[in-house]
């Protein structure tokens, strides 16, 4: 397995191998050839749900700044990124350890909060797309592109044929290689440790956000860069769930329950998702009984995560089971894939056209409120040829009592 140059390894925690990038580029170009696409265009502005550019470059989009990739079928990539007016770097020498597979970098100081810069990135992307002005251009992740960016490309490249290439890329991206699966295991181990650290630190008098900060510090010290740390404390056996930082100012009391969701990435950028409940004291019998049902509900889903199974069928079966057992039906998202995106296809719900795939990373998180309390459990699984073959997390499958 080829590794990045030593300079990259010193600056970046767990860079992906060059051989893995080569594999992705080959598969994308094979897909492009099959659909007659000359060039792909990616644009993301964050690395929570903006993993397309990371997939082809091993570089994240961050902080709301647009990061555009022009990916030809017959040439190296061009990147458009934040920088000085007229900035341009020639990378064709191939010696830069951070920009593998890149021919040049074009730069511009554009900001989403400054509307007069709307077209700046698109103007540079159009420059890179000039050789394909009469060809077929595949836009990837249109939901994540700015309207101004896509509009400018269409108005400028009037002789090109634009197609939506997102589904083609997704079907390649969601299937994980052995190297990617190892990186996903690393994220799961990191989250197991972060959950242990948070539960070891929690005590009456702390605020919810202080406990979340323990897990965030643990994770960032071990290479995590982004993610969600949702939590919430409340008297044991109540319905209050987990919330974002804005709602994490409550002071934890003796006897409280504390729900904690870790949905951060690992040192190589892959996401997993771990959710557990602890009690600063003892869990009620009702909490334990309902948690036992949540484990049964999770197993019900796991039994149906077989490659080829339509997601809408799993959704319908699960809701029928919940209805028969007097529990609330899921009306948002039953379970889903993860990778460089916190939420990656396939999504188990009524509107997902992609069926369950082998070699994917699926998080299963039955979550509901019943009998005056919120109950859940959340872990990631590797899907094999006949269904789940591995739970990535090793955290105990229980309500943790800290009394």
C-alpha positions as CSV (number, residue, x, y, z in Angstrom):
1,X,0.0,0.0,0.0
2,X,1.5,3.3,-1.1
3,X,1.6,6.0,1.5
4,X,1.8,9.8,1.2
5,X,5.1,11.4,1.4
6,X,6.7,11.8,4.9
7,X,6.0,15.5,4.9
8,X,2.3,14.9,4.7
9,X,2.4,12.3,7.4
10,X,4.1,14.8,9.7
11,X,1.4,17.5,9.1
12,X,-1.7,15.4,8.7
13,X,-3.1,12.8,11.1
14,X,-3.7,9.5,9.2
15,X,-3.7,10.7,5.6
16,X,-5.3,8.2,3.2
17,X,-2.9,6.2,1.1
18,X,-2.1,7.2,-2.5
19,X,-3.1,3.7,-3.7
20,X,-6.6,4.3,-2.2
21,X,-6.9,7.6,-4.0
22,X,-5.8,5.9,-7.2
23,X,-8.6,3.3,-6.7
24,X,-11.2,6.0,-6.3
25,X,-10.1,7.9,-9.3
26,X,-10.1,4.7,-11.5
27,X,-13.6,3.8,-10.4
28,X,-14.9,7.3,-10.9
29,X,-13.4,7.5,-14.4
30,X,-14.8,4.1,-15.2
31,X,-18.3,5.3,-14.2
32,X,-17.8,8.5,-16.2
33,X,-16.9,6.5,-19.3
34,X,-20.0,4.4,-18.9
35,X,-22.2,7.5,-18.8
36,X,-20.3,9.6,-21.4
37,X,-19.2,12.2,-18.9
38,X,-16.1,14.2,-19.7
39,X,-15.5,16.0,-16.4
40,X,-17.0,16.1,-12.9
41,X,-17.4,19.2,-10.8
42,X,-17.6,19.0,-7.0
43,X,-18.1,21.8,-4.5
44,X,-18.4,21.6,-0.8
45,X,-18.0,24.1,2.0
46,X,-17.9,21.9,5.2
47,X,-16.8,18.5,6.3
48,X,-19.9,17.5,8.2
49,X,-22.0,16.7,5.2
50,X,-19.6,17.8,2.5
51,X,-17.4,14.7,1.8
52,X,-17.3,14.7,-1.9
53,X,-14.1,16.8,-2.2
54,X,-12.5,14.9,0.6
55,X,-13.2,11.7,-1.3
56,X,-11.2,12.7,-4.4
57,X,-8.5,14.8,-2.7
58,X,-8.2,13.7,0.9
59,X,-8.6,17.4,1.8
60,X,-11.6,18.6,3.7
61,X,-13.9,21.6,3.0
62,X,-14.2,23.6,6.1
63,X,-15.7,26.6,7.8
64,X,-18.2,27.6,5.1
65,X,-15.5,28.4,2.5
66,X,-16.2,26.9,-0.9
67,X,-13.8,24.2,-2.1
68,X,-14.3,23.3,-5.8
69,X,-12.8,20.4,-7.6
70,X,-12.7,20.0,-11.4
71,X,-12.1,16.3,-12.1
72,X,-11.5,15.4,-15.8
73,X,-11.7,11.9,-17.2
74,X,-8.5,12.5,-19.1
75,X,-6.4,14.9,-16.9
76,X,-5.3,15.8,-13.4
77,X,-7.6,17.8,-11.2
78,X,-7.9,21.6,-10.8
79,X,-8.8,23.0,-7.4
80,X,-10.5,26.3,-6.7
81,X,-10.0,27.5,-3.1
82,X,-9.8,30.5,-0.9
83,X,-6.7,32.8,-1.6
84,X,-5.5,36.0,-3.0
85,X,-6.9,37.6,-6.2
86,X,-5.3,36.0,-9.2
87,X,-3.6,33.3,-7.1
88,X,-2.5,30.3,-9.1
89,X,-0.2,27.4,-8.2
90,X,1.3,25.0,-10.8
91,X,1.1,21.5,-9.2
92,X,1.9,19.5,-12.4
93,X,5.3,18.6,-11.1
94,X,3.6,16.1,-8.8
95,X,5.9,16.7,-5.9
96,X,3.5,18.3,-3.5
97,X,2.6,15.7,-0.8
98,X,-0.7,17.5,0.1
99,X,-2.2,17.8,-3.4
100,X,-2.0,14.4,-5.0
101,X,-3.6,14.1,-8.5
102,X,-3.8,17.9,-8.8
103,X,-2.5,19.9,-11.8
104,X,-3.2,23.4,-10.5
105,X,-4.8,25.4,-7.8
106,X,-6.7,28.6,-8.6
107,X,-7.5,31.0,-5.8
108,X,-10.0,33.8,-5.0
109,X,-11.2,35.6,-1.9
110,X,-14.9,34.8,-2.0
111,X,-17.3,34.8,0.9
112,X,-20.9,33.6,1.2
113,X,-21.6,36.6,3.3
114,X,-20.5,39.0,0.5
115,X,-23.0,38.6,-2.4
116,X,-20.9,40.5,-4.8
117,X,-18.4,37.6,-4.8
118,X,-21.1,35.2,-6.0
119,X,-19.4,34.4,-9.3
120,X,-15.7,34.5,-8.2
121,X,-15.3,30.7,-7.7
122,X,-17.5,29.9,-10.7
123,X,-15.4,32.1,-13.0
124,X,-12.3,30.1,-12.1
125,X,-14.1,26.8,-12.4
126,X,-15.2,27.8,-15.9
127,X,-11.6,28.6,-16.7
128,X,-10.7,25.0,-15.7
129,X,-13.7,23.6,-17.7
130,X,-12.8,25.5,-20.9
131,X,-11.4,22.3,-22.6
132,X,-14.8,20.7,-22.0
133,X,-16.9,23.6,-23.2
134,X,-18.6,21.4,-25.8
135,X,-18.6,18.2,-23.7
136,X,-20.6,16.7,-20.9
137,X,-20.1,18.1,-17.4
138,X,-21.3,16.1,-14.5
139,X,-22.4,18.1,-11.4
140,X,-21.9,16.2,-8.1
141,X,-23.9,17.1,-5.0
142,X,-26.0,19.9,-6.5
143,X,-27.7,20.4,-3.1
144,X,-24.3,21.5,-1.7
145,X,-23.4,23.8,-4.6
146,X,-24.4,27.4,-4.4
147,X,-27.1,28.4,-6.8
148,X,-24.9,31.3,-8.0
149,X,-22.1,28.8,-8.8
150,X,-24.2,26.4,-10.9
151,X,-26.1,29.3,-12.6
152,X,-22.8,30.9,-13.7
153,X,-21.4,27.7,-15.2
154,X,-24.6,27.1,-17.2
155,X,-24.6,30.7,-18.5
156,X,-20.9,30.7,-19.4
157,X,-20.6,27.2,-20.9
158,X,-23.7,27.4,-23.1
159,X,-22.5,24.6,-25.5
160,X,-21.9,22.1,-22.8
161,X,-24.3,19.4,-21.7
162,X,-24.8,19.4,-17.9
163,X,-25.9,16.2,-16.1
164,X,-26.4,15.3,-12.5
165,X,-23.7,12.8,-11.7
166,X,-24.4,12.5,-8.0
167,X,-26.0,9.1,-8.0
168,X,-23.2,7.6,-10.1
169,X,-20.6,9.0,-7.6
170,X,-22.7,7.9,-4.6
171,X,-22.9,4.3,-5.7
172,X,-19.1,4.2,-5.8
173,X,-18.4,6.3,-2.7
174,X,-20.7,4.4,-0.3
175,X,-18.9,1.0,-0.9
176,X,-15.9,0.9,1.4
177,X,-12.5,-0.6,0.6
178,X,-10.6,-2.6,3.2
179,X,-8.4,0.5,4.0
180,X,-11.5,2.6,4.5
181,X,-13.1,0.0,6.8
182,X,-9.9,0.0,8.9
183,X,-10.2,3.8,9.2
184,X,-13.8,3.5,10.2
185,X,-12.8,1.1,13.0
186,X,-10.3,3.8,14.2
187,X,-13.1,6.3,14.5
188,X,-15.3,3.8,16.4
189,X,-12.4,3.1,18.9
190,X,-11.9,6.8,19.3
191,X,-15.6,7.3,20.1
192,X,-15.6,4.4,22.6
193,X,-12.7,6.1,24.4
194,X,-14.4,9.5,24.3
195,X,-17.6,8.1,25.8
196,X,-15.7,6.4,28.6
197,X,-13.9,9.7,29.3
198,X,-17.1,11.7,29.4
199,X,-18.9,9.2,31.7
200,X,-15.8,9.0,34.0
201,X,-15.8,12.8,34.3
202,X,-19.5,13.5,34.8
203,X,-20.7,14.5,38.3
204,X,-23.4,16.6,39.9
205,X,-22.7,20.3,39.5
206,X,-21.2,20.1,36.0
207,X,-23.1,21.6,33.1
208,X,-24.0,19.4,30.1
209,X,-21.6,21.3,27.9
210,X,-18.7,20.6,30.3
211,X,-19.2,16.9,29.8
212,X,-19.5,17.2,26.1
213,X,-16.2,19.2,26.1
214,X,-14.4,16.3,27.8
215,X,-15.3,14.1,24.9
216,X,-14.5,16.8,22.4
217,X,-11.0,17.4,23.9
218,X,-10.4,13.6,24.1
219,X,-11.3,13.3,20.4
220,X,-9.4,16.3,19.1
221,X,-6.3,15.2,20.9
222,X,-6.5,12.0,19.0
223,X,-7.0,13.5,15.5
224,X,-10.7,14.2,15.2
225,X,-11.4,17.4,13.3
226,X,-15.1,17.9,13.2
227,X,-18.4,16.6,14.5
228,X,-21.4,16.7,16.7
229,X,-21.5,16.4,20.5
230,X,-25.1,16.4,21.5
231,X,-26.2,15.7,25.0
232,X,-28.9,16.4,27.6
233,X,-29.5,15.8,31.3
234,X,-32.9,15.5,33.0
235,X,-34.4,13.7,35.9
236,X,-34.2,9.9,35.2
237,X,-37.0,8.4,33.3
238,X,-38.1,11.6,31.5
239,X,-38.5,12.4,27.8
240,X,-35.8,15.1,27.4
241,X,-33.2,14.0,24.9
242,X,-29.9,15.3,23.5
243,X,-29.4,18.8,22.1
244,X,-26.7,21.0,20.4
245,X,-24.3,23.2,22.3
246,X,-26.8,26.1,22.4
247,X,-29.0,24.1,24.8
248,X,-26.3,22.5,27.0
249,X,-26.2,24.9,29.9
250,X,-28.2,22.9,32.4
251,X,-26.5,21.9,35.7
252,X,-26.5,18.1,36.2
253,X,-28.1,16.9,39.5
254,X,-27.8,13.7,41.5
255,X,-30.2,11.1,40.1
256,X,-30.3,12.6,36.6
257,X,-30.1,10.7,33.3
258,X,-27.6,12.0,30.8
259,X,-28.0,11.1,27.1
260,X,-24.9,11.6,24.9
261,X,-24.5,11.4,21.1
262,X,-21.0,11.3,19.6
263,X,-21.1,11.9,15.9
264,X,-17.6,13.2,15.2
265,X,-15.1,12.0,12.7
266,X,-11.9,10.1,13.3
267,X,-8.3,11.1,12.5
268,X,-8.7,10.2,8.8
269,X,-12.1,12.0,8.4
270,X,-14.5,9.1,8.6
271,X,-17.7,9.4,10.7
272,X,-19.3,6.9,13.0
273,X,-22.0,7.6,15.6
274,X,-22.2,6.3,19.2
275,X,-25.1,7.0,21.5
276,X,-25.6,6.0,25.1
277,X,-27.4,6.9,28.3
278,X,-25.9,7.0,31.8
279,X,-27.6,7.8,35.2
280,X,-26.0,9.6,38.1
281,X,-27.4,7.0,40.4
282,X,-29.6,4.1,39.4
283,X,-31.8,3.5,36.4
284,X,-35.4,2.9,37.0
285,X,-36.9,-0.5,36.2
286,X,-39.0,1.2,33.5
287,X,-35.9,2.5,31.9
288,X,-34.3,-0.9,31.9
289,X,-37.4,-2.6,30.5
290,X,-37.7,0.0,27.7
291,X,-34.0,-0.3,26.9
292,X,-34.4,-4.1,26.5
293,X,-37.1,-3.4,23.9
294,X,-34.8,-0.9,22.1
295,X,-32.3,-3.7,21.7
296,X,-35.0,-5.9,20.2
297,X,-36.0,-3.1,17.8
298,X,-32.3,-2.6,16.8
299,X,-32.0,-6.4,16.1
300,X,-35.2,-6.2,14.0
301,X,-33.5,-3.7,11.8
302,X,-30.2,-5.5,11.7
303,X,-31.9,-8.7,10.5
304,X,-33.2,-6.7,7.5
305,X,-30.0,-4.9,6.5
306,X,-29.2,-7.4,3.7
307,X,-27.7,-6.2,0.4
308,X,-30.3,-5.6,-2.3
309,X,-33.1,-4.9,0.3
310,X,-35.1,-1.8,-0.6
311,X,-34.8,0.8,2.2
312,X,-38.5,1.7,2.0
313,X,-39.3,-2.0,2.8
314,X,-37.1,-1.9,6.0
315,X,-38.8,1.4,6.9
316,X,-42.3,0.0,6.5
317,X,-41.5,-3.3,8.3
318,X,-39.9,-1.4,11.2
319,X,-42.9,0.9,11.6
320,X,-45.3,-2.0,11.4
321,X,-43.4,-3.7,14.2
322,X,-43.4,-0.6,16.4
323,X,-47.1,-0.1,15.8
324,X,-47.8,-3.7,16.8
325,X,-45.8,-3.2,20.0
326,X,-47.5,0.1,21.0
327,X,-44.5,2.3,20.3
328,X,-44.2,5.4,18.2
329,X,-43.4,5.0,14.5
330,X,-40.2,6.5,13.0
331,X,-41.1,9.5,10.9
332,X,-37.6,11.0,10.2
333,X,-34.7,8.6,9.6
334,X,-34.5,5.0,10.7
335,X,-30.8,4.4,10.1
336,X,-28.2,5.4,7.5
337,X,-24.8,5.1,6.0
338,X,-21.7,7.1,7.1
339,X,-18.3,7.8,5.6
340,X,-16.8,11.2,5.0
341,X,-20.3,12.5,5.5
342,X,-22.2,12.3,8.9
343,X,-25.2,11.2,6.9
344,X,-24.4,9.2,3.8
345,X,-26.5,7.0,1.6
346,X,-28.3,4.8,1.8
347,X,-30.9,6.3,4.1
348,X,-33.4,3.8,5.5
349,X,-36.7,5.7,4.8
350,X,-39.5,5.8,2.3
351,X,-37.8,8.0,-0.4
352,X,-34.4,6.3,-0.7
353,X,-33.9,4.7,-4.2
354,X,-30.5,3.1,-3.3
355,X,-30.9,-0.4,-1.7
356,X,-28.7,-1.7,1.0
357,X,-25.2,-2.4,-0.2
358,X,-22.4,-4.7,0.9
359,X,-19.2,-3.2,2.3
360,X,-21.0,-0.2,3.7
361,X,-20.9,1.5,7.1
362,X,-24.4,1.7,8.5
363,X,-25.4,3.4,11.8
364,X,-28.5,1.9,13.5
365,X,-30.1,4.1,16.1
366,X,-33.7,3.2,17.2
367,X,-34.8,6.3,19.2
368,X,-38.3,7.0,20.5
369,X,-40.2,8.4,23.4
370,X,-42.7,6.1,25.3
371,X,-44.1,5.8,28.8
372,X,-42.8,9.3,29.6
373,X,-39.2,8.6,28.8
374,X,-36.8,8.7,25.8
375,X,-35.1,5.4,24.9
376,X,-32.3,4.7,22.4
377,X,-29.1,3.0,21.5
378,X,-26.7,3.9,18.6
379,X,-23.8,1.9,17.0
380,X,-22.3,1.4,13.6
381,X,-22.2,-1.9,11.6
382,X,-20.3,-3.3,8.7
383,X,-22.6,-4.8,6.1
384,X,-21.3,-8.0,4.5
385,X,-22.6,-10.0,1.6
386,X,-25.5,-11.4,3.7
387,X,-26.0,-8.7,6.2
388,X,-24.2,-7.1,9.2
389,X,-20.9,-8.9,10.1
390,X,-19.4,-6.5,12.6
391,X,-20.4,-4.0,15.2
392,X,-17.7,-1.3,14.9
393,X,-18.1,0.0,18.4
394,X,-17.2,-1.9,21.6
395,X,-19.0,0.2,24.2
396,X,-21.2,-1.8,26.5
397,X,-24.8,-2.1,25.2
398,X,-26.4,-0.9,28.4
399,X,-27.6,2.0,30.5
400,X,-24.5,3.0,32.5
401,X,-25.2,3.5,36.2
402,X,-22.7,5.8,37.9
403,X,-24.2,5.7,41.5
